[in-house]
Amino acid sequence: MFEATALNARNRRVQWLFAALFGLMTVILIVPVVLILGVLVAKGGPAISWDFLFTMPRSGMTQGGILPALIGTIWLVVVALIASVPIGVAAAIYLSEYAPDNWLTRGINLAIINLAGVPSIVHALFGVGAFVIFAGFGASILAASLTLAVMTLPVVIVATRESLQAVPMAFREACWNMGATRWQTIRIVVLPNSVSGILTGVILEVSRTAGETAPIMFTGAAMFLPFLPQGVLDETMALSMHLFVISNQIPGISEEFKYGTALVLISLVLLMNAISISFRTYLRGRKKW
């Protein structure tokens, strides 16, 4: 039998120490999230009802429900996804599969990374100038969604590019040797094997889009609208903006109402993420490598 040496024992201790350290870090990250969700459920759960979710606000938003804000948030997220995902995926395909490695491409990549760090209020001012005033959309769902799309575009581009580059080069070379063009290879081989990674960017975009307040405050979100939007050129209420208003601007609103609104916002984001994650897991299970 082999006997453990001092080096083996020390390696096991170091391994156990790092495993315990990483486990502790995971617990430190998870516990606050669980506590926050617990507080929201405990304080906001009693407010959740059919009337709360599916009726219009009344009496200056001190009574009634949050239906316009709920529908408006879905409008904003869906339109932002429609605007950003095709452009982001197309940009990532060009940068990963077509663009040469030169100073221009490196500059574009650096600009994308820097754009991801721009504060949301700066994106809001850009949206006012570009979409509300210059494009003539006015304060509307379209202007707000395009502002959110610009803000989240770097996330989609980076996630898609990393996913495309993770596809083995051998897959491309095998296609090229069979006589396929570059676009045929991308469409038939590369994209199907990178869809799960692209969905990662979509998940991150949904989370940020639904929770942002500053970009939509100046471009399309209204403080109070007792009706539902009829199209993308209408203004709308949004859950994030609604939560900000009832928490800071309107006196006399019960804590239960505030926490209930926050709980609905968190639940909506988690539901959208769960759908995307389930679809991503399904696609990953179909991979052959």
Steps between C-alpha positions, in 0.01 A plus 500: 500500500603856431532724802401865486801724506523839668455661160178304438362597838585865443336494157182353650493769767546773241228346282261480796582859598423636153183289472382638835593855394311479171204338676493783754511758220206327331300505823583870552360572152190284534387584853431873436299414188293246691444746785390775259259264324370385837431858609324576171283192527418561866416869461372506142330164476178613674457772237502257208150438373304495178398863549857604575635343182217562254329828585581863428647730766256733670504800729838626385651149511427460871241233419426253225746284312814509289371367167628791283846475656509123457392512135731793432802313637425206271470742205836658579683168544357341185563800274853544640574134430365526145719803439825387664531124453512491115743794485714364783519151351581640154776722643645207694497279189690764305757560773552129563476350152571772242694792647880490457722536805615859456497828689147584389353174628690531826371856535142384444538227762640753747212737429246222564662418834508868599138545395399232749634716781318822407253607777135448420422871541738575210309252286181680604633833376613335177154350456336840546722657236507214250153346520267746671621817321707410192304194382174664597357207696416721795462357848382151407553129549708493182737775617537344846552149361761616247684677782497178702612308191802728453585467869490119496647450153858442630377214718342324203805558277754376754297193602434406136861551394631284785247231410598506132869478582433201727391291200805287400682618190500140378125531440559792265789333321296184443223708343741695282662178378156382390468810281270706724531877494585702809138609547369145451744382766388771741131440437500120506780416743621793710175671599308183600789402727518843661133577560522402866777754555307768314210443736731584789527853364124512452446396863730774624326752276154407628611543860651842441229625266216420737668663799635824353335830589725785380501414125121480481425790734582757231410304188163333543400405853216701652436551869128425471291380206167337584482317166696241304729591209359429156828505306871568514452876454298533820641579840474235767542432866774259611547301819843644578381857450176428686692359797722808508201735491292332769806461724621860480243732345156403632421510873248279670570176314517189717823305535310192385426667166863602449640158586235333286608706198864410561405133534315506168800664328743242640262216415460623142877515451546155655223356281655637180842377606363156588345464156826602331712275723271201438526553125878541525532178704292315241723622217818412690370147544477467122866584444717228356825624651 
